[in-house]
C-alpha cells in the first residue's frame, strides 16, 4: 500500500455537506460523480496530499443509506492506493483478511476498488484503490 488515497465520509445530503466542507477545508469541491452500481453520489475535495470523499445514498439499497441509518453521518472508510490491486487482493487474502469482492470493481474517481470486511480490520472498512 502506497499511501492513504482518501477518507470516505457518509453524509445525508451533499447539498448541505459540500458547502460545509468547502468552508472547513477552505477548498472547492473539484468533482461530483454518481456510482450507480453502489447507489451513491460522491463529492471530492483535495487539501494538500489528502482527498476527502463525501458519499450520499441515492437509494435505500445503498450501503451508505444503511450506514447513515445505523450510525449516523461520519467516517465510513479509509482508502489506500495500491499499484496492483489484483496482487494486493491475493496477498491480503493469503494473510487471512476477508475481501468483500472476489474481483475489483469500478469505483468513483476513475479507480478499481475492493473493500476488506471491517470485522478483520478492527472495525475499519478498508478500501483498496488502483488508478484505471
N, CA, C and O atoms as CSV, one atom per row, in Angstrom:
chain,resi,resn,atom,element,x,y,z
A,1,UNK,N,N,0.847,-1.167,0.000
A,1,UNK,CA,C,0.000,0.000,0.000
A,1,UNK,C,C,0.892,1.230,0.000
A,1,UNK,O,O,1.826,1.341,0.794
A,2,UNK,N,N,0.585,2.152,-0.907
A,2,UNK,CA,C,1.467,3.288,-1.106
A,2,UNK,C,C,1.166,4.471,-0.202
A,2,UNK,O,O,2.079,5.072,0.364
A,3,UNK,N,N,-0.109,4.808,-0.064
A,3,UNK,CA,C,-0.494,5.964,0.751
A,3,UNK,C,C,-1.993,5.911,0.993
A,3,UNK,O,O,-2.711,5.124,0.376
A,4,UNK,N,N,-2.453,6.763,1.903
A,4,UNK,CA,C,-3.889,6.937,2.057
A,4,UNK,C,C,-4.361,7.677,0.816
A,4,UNK,O,O,-3.894,8.781,0.535
A,5,UNK,N,N,-5.281,7.077,0.072
A,5,UNK,CA,C,-5.787,7.682,-1.156
A,5,UNK,C,C,-6.896,8.681,-0.842
A,5,UNK,O,O,-6.926,9.779,-1.398
A,6,UNK,N,N,-7.811,8.294,0.055
A,6,UNK,CA,C,-8.844,9.215,0.507
A,6,UNK,C,C,-9.511,8.678,1.761
A,6,UNK,O,O,-9.346,7.515,2.130
A,7,UNK,N,N,-10.266,9.554,2.402
A,7,UNK,CA,C,-11.105,9.192,3.538
A,7,UNK,C,C,-12.544,9.409,3.098
A,7,UNK,O,O,-12.903,10.497,2.649
A,8,UNK,N,N,-13.367,8.372,3.228
A,8,UNK,CA,C,-14.771,8.444,2.828
A,8,UNK,C,C,-15.656,8.804,4.006
A,8,UNK,O,O,-15.568,8.193,5.071
A,9,UNK,N,N,-16.518,9.808,3.809
A,9,UNK,CA,C,-17.413,10.279,4.862
A,9,UNK,C,C,-18.851,10.169,4.366
A,9,UNK,O,O,-19.216,10.765,3.353
A,10,UNK,N,N,-19.659,9.405,5.087
A,10,UNK,CA,C,-21.076,9.248,4.747
A,10,UNK,C,C,-21.836,10.481,5.226
A,10,UNK,O,O,-21.674,10.925,6.362
A,11,UNK,N,N,-22.672,11.027,4.336
A,11,UNK,CA,C,-23.475,12.207,4.673
A,11,UNK,C,C,-24.912,11.984,4.247
A,11,UNK,O,O,-25.187,11.175,3.360
A,12,UNK,N,N,-25.820,12.696,4.875
A,12,UNK,CA,C,-27.229,12.620,4.498
A,12,UNK,C,C,-27.497,13.404,3.224
A,12,UNK,O,O,-28.326,13.007,2.406
A,13,UNK,N,N,-26.785,14.529,3.056
A,13,UNK,CA,C,-27.080,15.427,1.945
A,13,UNK,C,C,-25.809,16.099,1.441
A,13,UNK,O,O,-25.135,16.810,2.186
A,14,UNK,N,N,-25.485,15.869,0.169
A,14,UNK,CA,C,-24.359,16.588,-0.427
A,14,UNK,C,C,-24.683,18.079,-0.537
A,14,UNK,O,O,-23.790,18.918,-0.416
A,15,UNK,N,N,-25.938,18.405,-0.762
A,15,UNK,CA,C,-26.340,19.806,-0.883
A,15,UNK,C,C,-25.976,20.584,0.384
A,15,UNK,O,O,-25.565,21.742,0.309
A,16,UNK,N,N,-26.124,19.955,1.529
A,16,UNK,CA,C,-25.783,20.580,2.807
A,16,UNK,C,C,-24.285,20.425,3.095
A,16,UNK,O,O,-23.644,21.361,3.574
A,17,UNK,N,N,-23.738,19.262,2.807
A,17,UNK,CA,C,-22.373,18.942,3.225
A,17,UNK,C,C,-21.288,19.568,2.361
A,17,UNK,O,O,-20.220,19.899,2.876
A,18,UNK,N,N,-21.526,19.739,1.066
A,18,UNK,CA,C,-20.487,20.335,0.211
A,18,UNK,C,C,-20.128,21.733,0.681
A,18,UNK,O,O,-18.942,22.013,0.858
A,19,UNK,N,N,-21.103,22.641,0.898
A,19,UNK,CA,C,-20.717,23.976,1.388
A,19,UNK,C,C,-20.012,23.939,2.747
A,19,UNK,O,O,-19.093,24.718,2.997
A,20,UNK,N,N,-20.450,23.028,3.623
A,20,UNK,CA,C,-19.808,22.891,4.929
A,20,UNK,C,C,-18.338,22.522,4.769
A,20,UNK,O,O,-17.472,23.137,5.393
A,21,UNK,N,N,-18.049,21.520,3.937
A,21,UNK,CA,C,-16.658,21.082,3.754
A,21,UNK,C,C,-15.837,22.095,2.961
A,21,UNK,O,O,-14.627,22.194,3.161
A,22,UNK,N,N,-16.474,22.850,2.061
A,22,UNK,CA,C,-15.753,23.912,1.360
A,22,UNK,C,C,-15.267,24.965,2.357
A,22,UNK,O,O,-14.145,25.459,2.245
A,23,UNK,N,N,-16.108,25.304,3.326
A,23,UNK,CA,C,-15.706,26.251,4.372
A,23,UNK,C,C,-14.656,25.634,5.289
A,23,UNK,O,O,-13.646,26.266,5.599
A,24,UNK,N,N,-14.895,24.405,5.719
A,24,UNK,CA,C,-13.993,23.724,6.644
A,24,UNK,C,C,-12.590,23.573,6.057
A,24,UNK,O,O,-11.598,23.882,6.718
A,25,UNK,N,N,-12.512,23.098,4.819
A,25,UNK,CA,C,-11.226,22.808,4.193
A,25,UNK,C,C,-10.642,24.004,3.444
A,25,UNK,O,O,-9.494,23.968,3.001
A,26,UNK,N,N,-11.450,25.072,3.305
A,26,UNK,CA,C,-11.048,26.237,2.511
A,26,UNK,C,C,-10.635,25.793,1.112
A,26,UNK,O,O,-9.614,26.223,0.576
A,27,UNK,N,N,-11.459,24.923,0.543
A,27,UNK,CA,C,-11.177,24.318,-0.757
A,27,UNK,C,C,-12.492,23.986,-1.442
A,27,UNK,O,O,-13.436,23.538,-0.791
A,28,UNK,N,N,-12.561,24.201,-2.747
A,28,UNK,CA,C,-13.762,23.873,-3.502
A,28,UNK,C,C,-13.859,22.376,-3.772
A,28,UNK,O,O,-12.846,21.685,-3.882
A,29,UNK,N,N,-15.086,21.888,-3.877
A,29,UNK,CA,C,-15.331,20.534,-4.349
A,29,UNK,C,C,-14.870,20.491,-5.802
A,29,UNK,O,O,-15.326,21.292,-6.618
A,30,UNK,N,N,-13.966,19.559,-6.136
A,30,UNK,CA,C,-13.432,19.531,-7.501
A,30,UNK,C,C,-14.125,18.524,-8.407
A,30,UNK,O,O,-13.912,18.533,-9.619
A,31,UNK,N,N,-14.958,17.650,-7.829
A,31,UNK,CA,C,-15.590,16.642,-8.674
A,31,UNK,C,C,-16.795,16.045,-7.958
A,31,UNK,O,O,-16.733,15.736,-6.768
A,32,UNK,N,N,-17.898,15.885,-8.701
A,32,UNK,CA,C,-19.056,15.130,-8.235
A,32,UNK,C,C,-19.270,14.003,-9.226
A,32,UNK,O,O,-19.069,14.166,-10.429
A,33,UNK,N,N,-19.680,12.860,-8.704
A,33,UNK,CA,C,-19.862,11.687,-9.570
A,33,UNK,C,C,-20.891,10.754,-8.945
A,33,UNK,O,O,-20.923,10.571,-7.728
A,34,UNK,N,N,-21.725,10.172,-9.786
A,34,UNK,CA,C,-22.671,9.153,-9.339
A,34,UNK,C,C,-22.105,7.785,-9.680
A,34,UNK,O,O,-21.646,7.553,-10.799
A,35,UNK,N,N,-22.139,6.879,-8.706
A,35,UNK,CA,C,-21.743,5.490,-8.920
A,35,UNK,C,C,-23.042,4.683,-8.811
A,35,UNK,O,O,-23.459,4.283,-7.724
A,36,UNK,N,N,-23.658,4.462,-9.957
A,36,UNK,CA,C,-24.984,3.840,-9.993
A,36,UNK,C,C,-24.996,2.441,-9.389
A,36,UNK,O,O,-25.966,2.057,-8.736
A,37,UNK,N,N,-23.927,1.676,-9.600
A,37,UNK,CA,C,-23.886,0.299,-9.083
A,37,UNK,C,C,-23.896,0.263,-7.555
A,37,UNK,O,O,-24.274,-0.746,-6.961
A,38,UNK,N,N,-23.484,1.353,-6.921
A,38,UNK,CA,C,-23.439,1.409,-5.448
A,38,UNK,C,C,-24.552,2.282,-4.867
A,38,UNK,O,O,-24.640,2.450,-3.650
A,39,UNK,N,N,-25.400,2.836,-5.733
A,39,UNK,CA,C,-26.476,3.725,-5.292
A,39,UNK,C,C,-25.937,4.868,-4.442
A,39,UNK,O,O,-26.416,5.126,-3.338
A,40,UNK,N,N,-24.925,5.550,-4.988
A,40,UNK,CA,C,-24.273,6.612,-4.230
A,40,UNK,C,C,-23.851,7.750,-5.151
A,40,UNK,O,O,-23.479,7.535,-6.305
A,41,UNK,N,N,-23.917,8.964,-4.614
A,41,UNK,CA,C,-23.353,10.127,-5.286
A,41,UNK,C,C,-22.188,10.601,-4.430
A,41,UNK,O,O,-22.283,10.657,-3.204
A,42,UNK,N,N,-21.084,10.942,-5.093
A,42,UNK,CA,C,-19.877,11.322,-4.373
A,42,UNK,C,C,-19.493,12.762,-4.697
A,42,UNK,O,O,-19.857,13.304,-5.741
A,43,UNK,N,N,-18.755,13.357,-3.781
A,43,UNK,CA,C,-18.166,14.679,-3.988
A,43,UNK,C,C,-16.756,14.626,-3.414
A,43,UNK,O,O,-16.550,14.146,-2.299
A,44,UNK,N,N,-15.781,15.124,-4.185
A,44,UNK,CA,C,-14.375,15.037,-3.779
A,44,UNK,C,C,-13.778,16.406,-3.487
A,44,UNK,O,O,-14.088,17.404,-4.138
A,45,UNK,N,N,-12.913,16.411,-2.485
A,45,UNK,CA,C,-12.134,17.575,-2.090
A,45,UNK,C,C,-10.680,17.155,-2.000
A,45,UNK,O,O,-10.379,15.996,-1.713
A,46,UNK,N,N,-9.781,18.094,-2.245
A,46,UNK,CA,C,-8.357,17.817,-2.040
A,46,UNK,C,C,-7.778,18.956,-1.215
A,46,UNK,O,O,-7.983,20.132,-1.514
A,47,UNK,N,N,-7.058,18.584,-0.180
A,47,UNK,CA,C,-6.352,19.544,0.637
A,47,UNK,C,C,-4.956,18.991,0.863
A,47,UNK,O,O,-4.789,17.999,1.573
A,48,UNK,N,N,-3.953,19.618,0.269
A,48,UNK,CA,C,-2.599,19.073,0.299
A,48,UNK,C,C,-2.576,17.738,-0.418
A,48,UNK,O,O,-3.071,17.623,-1.540
A,49,UNK,N,N,-2.007,16.732,0.219
A,49,UNK,CA,C,-1.938,15.386,-0.348
A,49,UNK,C,C,-3.185,14.549,-0.047
A,49,UNK,O,O,-3.307,13.422,-0.526
A,50,UNK,N,N,-4.105,15.099,0.745
A,50,UNK,CA,C,-5.234,14.328,1.240
A,50,UNK,C,C,-6.501,14.603,0.445
A,50,UNK,O,O,-6.819,15.753,0.142
A,51,UNK,N,N,-7.225,13.531,0.107
A,51,UNK,CA,C,-8.529,13.654,-0.537
A,51,UNK,C,C,-9.611,13.221,0.453
A,51,UNK,O,O,-9.435,12.286,1.234
A,52,UNK,N,N,-10.728,13.933,0.391
A,52,UNK,CA,C,-11.916,13.596,1.164
A,52,UNK,C,C,-13.019,13.284,0.169
A,52,UNK,O,O,-13.241,14.041,-0.776
A,53,UNK,N,N,-13.713,12.166,0.379
A,53,UNK,CA,C,-14.842,11.776,-0.460
A,53,UNK,C,C,-16.101,11.799,0.395
A,53,UNK,O,O,-16.212,11.049,1.365
A,54,UNK,N,N,-17.045,12.655,0.037
A,54,UNK,CA,C,-18.351,12.642,0.682
A,54,UNK,C,C,-19.249,11.696,-0.099
A,54,UNK,O,O,-19.214,11.678,-1.329
A,55,UNK,N,N,-20.053,10.912,0.608
A,55,UNK,CA,C,-20.917,9.918,-0.028
A,55,UNK,C,C,-22.350,10.088,0.446
A,55,UNK,O,O,-22.625,10.037,1.645
A,56,UNK,N,N,-23.267,10.292,-0.504
A,56,UNK,CA,C,-24.688,10.384,-0.205
A,56,UNK,C,C,-25.408,9.245,-0.912
A,56,UNK,O,O,-25.188,9.012,-2.101
A,57,UNK,N,N,-26.260,8.542,-0.196
A,57,UNK,CA,C,-27.043,7.447,-0.788
A,57,UNK,C,C,-28.031,8.006,-1.797
A,57,UNK,O,O,-28.618,9.068,-1.592
A,58,UNK,N,N,-28.205,7.268,-2.898
A,58,UNK,CA,C,-29.216,7.639,-3.888
A,58,UNK,C,C,-30.405,6.690,-3.852
A,58,UNK,O,O,-31.352,6.840,-4.624
A,59,UNK,N,N,-30.352,5.723,-2.963
A,59,UNK,CA,C,-31.453,4.774,-2.837
A,59,UNK,C,C,-31.351,4.006,-1.535
A,59,UNK,O,O,-30.279,3.959,-0.931
A,60,UNK,N,N,-32.448,3.399,-1.090
A,60,UNK,CA,C,-32.451,2.681,0.184
A,60,UNK,C,C,-31.588,1.421,0.185
A,60,UNK,O,O,-31.251,0.915,1.255
A,61,UNK,N,N,-31.222,0.902,-0.992
A,61,UNK,CA,C,-30.386,-0.299,-1.069
A,61,UNK,C,C,-28.903,0.016,-0.954
A,61,UNK,O,O,-28.074,-0.893,-0.995
A,62,UNK,N,N,-28.564,1.268,-0.814
A,62,UNK,CA,C,-27.171,1.689,-0.724
A,62,UNK,C,C,-26.576,1.328,0.632
A,62,UNK,O,O,-27.229,1.451,1.668
A,63,UNK,N,N,-25.330,0.882,0.600
A,63,UNK,CA,C,-24.608,0.640,1.856
A,63,UNK,C,C,-24.490,1.932,2.655
A,63,UNK,O,O,-24.461,1.901,3.885
A,64,UNK,N,N,-24.424,3.062,1.967
A,64,UNK,CA,C,-24.336,4.350,2.656
A,64,UNK,C,C,-25.643,4.652,3.379
A,64,UNK,O,O,-25.620,5.164,4.498
A,65,UNK,N,N,-26.783,4.345,2.760
A,65,UNK,CA,C,-28.076,4.548,3.428
A,65,UNK,C,C,-28.147,3.718,4.707
A,65,UNK,O,O,-28.568,4.217,5.751
A,66,UNK,N,N,-27.741,2.467,4.627
A,66,UNK,CA,C,-27.762,1.598,5.812
A,66,UNK,C,C,-26.808,2.113,6.884
A,66,UNK,O,O,-27.134,2.097,8.071
A,67,UNK,N,N,-25.619,2.573,6.459
A,67,UNK,CA,C,-24.636,3.104,7.402
A,67,UNK,C,C,-25.198,4.320,8.139
A,67,UNK,O,O,-25.132,4.392,9.366
A,68,UNK,N,N,-25.754,5.280,7.382
A,68,UNK,CA,C,-26.290,6.504,7.994
A,68,UNK,C,C,-27.464,6.176,8.910
A,68,UNK,O,O,-27.591,6.768,9.982
A,69,UNK,N,N,-28.322,5.245,8.506
A,69,UNK,CA,C,-29.450,4.849,9.355
A,69,UNK,C,C,-28.975,4.238,10.665
A,69,UNK,O,O,-29.556,4.491,11.721
A,70,UNK,N,N,-27.927,3.439,10.599
A,70,UNK,CA,C,-27.436,2.718,11.782
A,70,UNK,C,C,-26.516,3.573,12.654
A,70,UNK,O,O,-26.632,3.558,13.880
A,71,UNK,N,N,-25.596,4.325,12.021
A,71,UNK,CA,C,-24.550,5.017,12.780
A,71,UNK,C,C,-24.595,6.533,12.671
A,71,UNK,O,O,-23.916,7.231,13.424
A,72,UNK,N,N,-25.387,7.043,11.740
A,72,UNK,CA,C,-25.401,8.485,11.517
A,72,UNK,C,C,-24.280,8.884,10.575
A,72,UNK,O,O,-23.511,8.043,10.110
A,73,UNK,N,N,-24.199,10.165,10.302
A,73,UNK,CA,C,-23.156,10.663,9.408
A,73,UNK,C,C,-21.789,10.507,10.072
A,73,UNK,O,O,-21.666,10.568,11.296
A,74,UNK,N,N,-20.760,10.304,9.239
A,74,UNK,CA,C,-19.418,10.211,9.789
A,74,UNK,C,C,-18.488,9.413,8.898
A,74,UNK,O,O,-18.834,9.046,7.775
A,75,UNK,N,N,-17.310,9.155,9.419
A,75,UNK,CA,C,-16.299,8.439,8.644
A,75,UNK,C,C,-16.814,7.046,8.309
A,75,UNK,O,O,-17.206,6.281,9.190
A,76,UNK,N,N,-16.806,6.736,7.021
A,76,UNK,CA,C,-17.306,5.458,6.522
A,76,UNK,C,C,-16.168,4.497,6.203
A,76,UNK,O,O,-16.249,3.314,6.532
A,77,UNK,N,N,-15.091,4.998,5.555
A,77,UNK,CA,C,-13.987,4.118,5.186
A,77,UNK,C,C,-12.702,4.911,4.980
A,77,UNK,O,O,-12.715,6.134,4.835
A,78,UNK,N,N,-11.602,4.181,4.972
A,78,UNK,CA,C,-10.306,4.740,4.614
A,78,UNK,C,C,-9.796,3.946,3.420
A,78,UNK,O,O,-9.836,2.716,3.407
A,79,UNK,N,N,-9.317,4.675,2.419
A,79,UNK,CA,C,-8.885,4.034,1.175
A,79,UNK,C,C,-7.377,4.173,1.013
A,79,UNK,O,O,-6.804,5.230,1.275
A,80,UNK,N,N,-6.751,3.094,0.581
A,80,UNK,CA,C,-5.315,3.070,0.335
A,80,UNK,C,C,-5.047,2.865,-1.145
A,80,UNK,O,O,-5.682,2.032,-1.792
A,81,UNK,N,N,-4.112,3.621,-1.669
A,81,UNK,CA,C,-3.692,3.463,-3.064
A,81,UNK,C,C,-2.755,2.271,-3.176
A,81,UNK,O,O,-1.853,2.096,-2.356
A,82,UNK,N,N,-2.976,1.456,-4.196
A,82,UNK,CA,C,-2.105,0.314,-4.479
A,82,UNK,C,C,-1.706,0.364,-5.951
A,82,UNK,O,O,-2.428,0.924,-6.776
A,83,UNK,N,N,-0.555,-0.225,-6.278
A,83,UNK,CA,C,-0.106,-0.232,-7.668
A,83,UNK,C,C,-0.695,-1.392,-8.454
A,83,UNK,O,O,-0.913,-1.278,-9.661
A,84,UNK,N,N,-0.958,-2.519,-7.776
A,84,UNK,CA,C,-1.516,-3.705,-8.423
A,84,UNK,C,C,-2.593,-4.277,-7.513
A,84,UNK,O,O,-2.297,-5.039,-6.594
A,85,UNK,N,N,-3.835,-3.909,-7.770
A,85,UNK,CA,C,-4.933,-4.303,-6.879
A,85,UNK,C,C,-5.115,-5.822,-6.848
A,85,UNK,O,O,-5.472,-6.378,-5.809
A,86,UNK,N,N,-4.878,-6.489,-7.964
A,86,UNK,CA,C,-5.021,-7.953,-8.005
A,86,UNK,C,C,-3.999,-8.630,-7.097
A,86,UNK,O,O,-4.343,-9.547,-6.351
A,87,UNK,N,N,-2.762,-8.190,-7.155
A,87,UNK,CA,C,-1.707,-8.751,-6.313
A,87,UNK,C,C,-1.974,-8.445,-4.844
A,87,UNK,O,O,-1.761,-9.293,-3.977
A,88,UNK,N,N,-2.442,-7.229,-4.570
A,88,UNK,CA,C,-2.713,-6.851,-3.173
A,88,UNK,C,C,-3.898,-7.633,-2.618
A,88,UNK,O,O,-3.892,-8.025,-1.451
A,89,UNK,N,N,-4.915,-7.861,-3.448
A,89,UNK,CA,C,-6.047,-8.676,-3.011
A,89,UNK,C,C,-5.596,-10.102,-2.700
A,89,UNK,O,O,-6.011,-10.684,-1.697
A,90,UNK,N,N,-4.758,-10.654,-3.548
A,90,UNK,CA,C,-4.242,-12.010,-3.324
A,90,UNK,C,C,-3.409,-12.071,-2.050
A,90,UNK,O,O,-3.558,-12.995,-1.251
A,91,UNK,N,N,-2.537,-11.090,-1.862
A,91,UNK,CA,C,-1.686,-11.050,-0.660
A,91,UNK,C,C,-2.530,-10.965,0.602
A,91,UNK,O,O,-2.301,-11.713,1.553
A,92,UNK,N,N,-3.507,-10.057,0.618
A,92,UNK,CA,C,-4.329,-9.866,1.810
A,92,UNK,C,C,-5.209,-11.081,2.087
A,92,UNK,O,O,-5.432,-11.437,3.244
A,93,UNK,N,N,-5.705,-11.713,1.036
A,93,UNK,CA,C,-6.491,-12.935,1.211
A,93,UNK,C,C,-5.641,-14.032,1.850
A,93,UNK,O,O,-6.096,-14.726,2.759
A,94,UNK,N,N,-4.411,-14.184,1.373
A,94,UNK,CA,C,-3.496,-15.187,1.951
A,94,UNK,C,C,-3.152,-14.865,3.404
A,94,UNK,O,O,-2.877,-15.766,4.197
A,95,UNK,N,N,-3.168,-13.575,3.749
A,95,UNK,CA,C,-2.890,-13.147,5.121
A,95,UNK,C,C,-4.093,-13.349,6.038
A,95,UNK,O,O,-3.994,-13.128,7.245
A,96,UNK,N,N,-5.239,-13.772,5.471
A,96,UNK,CA,C,-6.413,-14.073,6.279
A,96,UNK,C,C,-7.485,-12.991,6.307
A,96,UNK,O,O,-8.482,-13.139,7.014
A,97,UNK,N,N,-7.306,-11.914,5.560
A,97,UNK,CA,C,-8.326,-10.871,5.508
A,97,UNK,C,C,-9.485,-11.318,4.617
A,97,UNK,O,O,-9.288,-12.047,3.645
A,98,UNK,N,N,-10.676,-10.881,4.954
A,98,UNK,CA,C,-11.856,-11.198,4.164
A,98,UNK,C,C,-12.117,-10.069,3.185
A,98,UNK,O,O,-12.335,-8.924,3.583
A,99,UNK,N,N,-12.094,-10.401,1.897
A,99,UNK,CA,C,-12.378,-9.429,0.853
A,99,UNK,C,C,-13.881,-9.436,0.589
A,99,UNK,O,O,-14.511,-10.493,0.580
A,100,UNK,N,N,-14.446,-8.258,0.376
A,100,UNK,CA,C,-15.878,-8.172,0.106
A,100,UNK,C,C,-16.205,-8.382,-1.361
A,100,UNK,O,O,-17.375,-8.522,-1.719
A,101,UNK,N,N,-15.192,-8.407,-2.215
A,101,UNK,CA,C,-15.368,-8.721,-3.628
A,101,UNK,C,C,-14.315,-9.751,-4.028
A,101,UNK,O,O,-13.209,-9.753,-3.487
A,102,UNK,N,N,-14.655,-10.617,-4.966
A,102,UNK,CA,C,-13.669,-11.564,-5.483
A,102,UNK,C,C,-12.859,-10.948,-6.618
A,102,UNK,O,O,-11.756,-11.401,-6.923
A,103,UNK,N,N,-13.411,-9.920,-7.234
A,103,UNK,CA,C,-12.727,-9.179,-8.298
A,103,UNK,C,C,-12.904,-7.693,-8.013
A,103,UNK,O,O,-13.936,-7.294,-7.472
A,104,UNK,N,N,-11.923,-6.864,-8.363
A,104,UNK,CA,C,-12.127,-5.428,-8.166
A,104,UNK,C,C,-13.245,-4.923,-9.071
A,104,UNK,O,O,-13.523,-5.499,-10.122
A,105,UNK,N,N,-13.876,-3.839,-8.643
A,105,UNK,CA,C,-14.949,-3.250,-9.441
A,105,UNK,C,C,-14.648,-1.776,-9.682
A,105,UNK,O,O,-13.827,-1.174,-8.989
A,106,UNK,N,N,-15.324,-1.207,-10.674
A,106,UNK,CA,C,-15.109,0.202,-10.977
A,106,UNK,C,C,-15.772,1.041,-9.904
A,106,UNK,O,O,-16.957,0.887,-9.611
A,107,UNK,N,N,-14.977,1.939,-9.320
A,107,UNK,CA,C,-15.490,2.849,-8.312
A,107,UNK,C,C,-15.443,4.280,-8.811
A,107,UNK,O,O,-15.253,4.526,-10.002
A,108,UNK,N,N,-15.612,5.203,-7.915
A,108,UNK,CA,C,-15.582,6.620,-8.261
A,108,UNK,C,C,-14.148,7.067,-8.540
A,108,UNK,O,O,-13.187,6.386,-8.182
A,109,UNK,N,N,-14.028,8.205,-9.175
A,109,UNK,CA,C,-12.752,8.888,-9.401
A,109,UNK,C,C,-11.781,8.063,-10.246
A,109,UNK,O,O,-10.568,8.114,-10.044
A,110,UNK,N,N,-12.335,7.296,-11.203
A,110,UNK,CA,C,-11.521,6.527,-12.153
A,110,UNK,C,C,-10.627,5.493,-11.460
A,110,UNK,O,O,-9.436,5.386,-11.755
A,111,UNK,N,N,-11.216,4.744,-10.543
A,111,UNK,CA,C,-10.462,3.755,-9.772
A,111,UNK,C,C,-11.090,2.372,-9.878
A,111,UNK,O,O,-12.304,2.231,-10.022
A,112,UNK,N,N,-10.231,1.348,-9.803
A,112,UNK,CA,C,-10.668,-0.014,-9.494
A,112,UNK,C,C,-10.618,-0.114,-7.979
A,112,UNK,O,O,-9.670,0.368,-7.359
A,113,UNK,N,N,-11.630,-0.738,-7.370
A,113,UNK,CA,C,-11.689,-0.787,-5.914
A,113,UNK,C,C,-12.054,-2.177,-5.413
A,113,UNK,O,O,-12.676,-2.976,-6.113
A,114,UNK,N,N,-11.650,-2.429,-4.193
A,114,UNK,CA,C,-12.029,-3.634,-3.461
A,114,UNK,C,C,-12.041,-3.266,-1.983
A,114,UNK,O,O,-11.179,-2.522,-1.515
A,115,UNK,N,N,-13.016,-3.786,-1.255
A,115,UNK,CA,C,-13.127,-3.488,0.172
A,115,UNK,C,C,-12.770,-4.718,1.000
A,115,UNK,O,O,-12.993,-5.854,0.583
A,116,UNK,N,N,-12.213,-4.465,2.181
A,116,UNK,CA,C,-11.924,-5.512,3.165
A,116,UNK,C,C,-13.005,-5.451,4.236
A,116,UNK,O,O,-13.422,-4.366,4.639
A,117,UNK,N,N,-13.458,-6.612,4.695
A,117,UNK,CA,C,-14.504,-6.657,5.711
A,117,UNK,C,C,-13.978,-6.041,7.007
A,117,UNK,O,O,-12.886,-6.389,7.458
A,118,UNK,N,N,-14.748,-5.124,7.610
A,118,UNK,CA,C,-14.282,-4.457,8.824
A,118,UNK,C,C,-14.118,-5.377,10.038
A,118,UNK,O,O,-13.427,-5.019,10.992
A,119,UNK,N,N,-14.747,-6.561,10.012
A,119,UNK,CA,C,-14.569,-7.470,11.153
A,119,UNK,C,C,-13.122,-7.925,11.279
A,119,UNK,O,O,-12.683,-8.287,12.371
A,120,UNK,N,N,-12.374,-7.911,10.175
A,120,UNK,CA,C,-10.975,-8.333,10.215
A,120,UNK,C,C,-9.977,-7.194,10.287
A,120,UNK,O,O,-8.767,-7.420,10.285
A,121,UNK,N,N,-10.491,-5.950,10.353
A,121,UNK,CA,C,-9.598,-4.784,10.361
A,121,UNK,C,C,-9.945,-3.841,11.513
A,121,UNK,O,O,-9.962,-2.620,11.355
A,122,UNK,N,N,-10.217,-4.431,12.665
A,122,UNK,CA,C,-10.539,-3.674,13.883
A,122,UNK,C,C,-11.699,-2.708,13.690
A,122,UNK,O,O,-11.694,-1.607,14.242
A,123,UNK,N,N,-12.692,-3.118,12.909
A,123,UNK,CA,C,-13.895,-2.313,12.736
A,123,UNK,C,C,-13.809,-1.225,11.682
A,123,UNK,O,O,-14.756,-0.458,11.508
A,124,UNK,N,N,-12.695,-1.147,10.977
A,124,UNK,CA,C,-12.498,-0.112,9.956
A,124,UNK,C,C,-12.745,-0.721,8.575
A,124,UNK,O,O,-12.125,-1.723,8.219
A,125,UNK,N,N,-13.648,-0.119,7.798
A,125,UNK,CA,C,-13.843,-0.537,6.427
A,125,UNK,C,C,-12.673,0.001,5.620
A,125,UNK,O,O,-12.479,1.214,5.538
A,126,UNK,N,N,-11.891,-0.893,5.022
A,126,UNK,CA,C,-10.703,-0.510,4.246
A,126,UNK,C,C,-10.988,-0.736,2.773
A,126,UNK,O,O,-11.511,-1.777,2.377
A,127,UNK,N,N,-10.634,0.261,1.968
A,127,UNK,CA,C,-10.791,0.187,0.524
A,127,UNK,C,C,-9.418,0.203,-0.127
A,127,UNK,O,O,-8.557,1.001,0.241
A,128,UNK,N,N,-9.221,-0.669,-1.083
A,128,UNK,CA,C,-8.026,-0.640,-1.929
A,128,UNK,C,C,-8.401,0.074,-3.222
A,128,UNK,O,O,-9.473,-0.172,-3.775
A,129,UNK,N,N,-7.533,0.952,-3.706
A,129,UNK,CA,C,-7.809,1.732,-4.917
A,129,UNK,C,C,-6.625,1.658,-5.865
A,129,UNK,O,O,-5.473,1.799,-5.455
A,130,UNK,N,N,-6.925,1.437,-7.134
A,130,UNK,CA,C,-5.898,1.489,-8.166
A,130,UNK,C,C,-6.427,2.350,-9.304
A,130,UNK,O,O,-7.546,2.146,-9.774
A,131,UNK,N,N,-5.634,3.302,-9.739
A,131,UNK,CA,C,-5.987,4.142,-10.883
A,131,UNK,C,C,-6.201,3.274,-12.118
A,131,UNK,O,O,-5.401,2.383,-12.402
A,132,UNK,N,N,-7.281,3.535,-12.852
A,132,UNK,CA,C,-7.549,2.778,-14.086
A,132,UNK,C,C,-6.715,3.371,-15.210
A,132,UNK,O,O,-6.777,2.894,-16.343
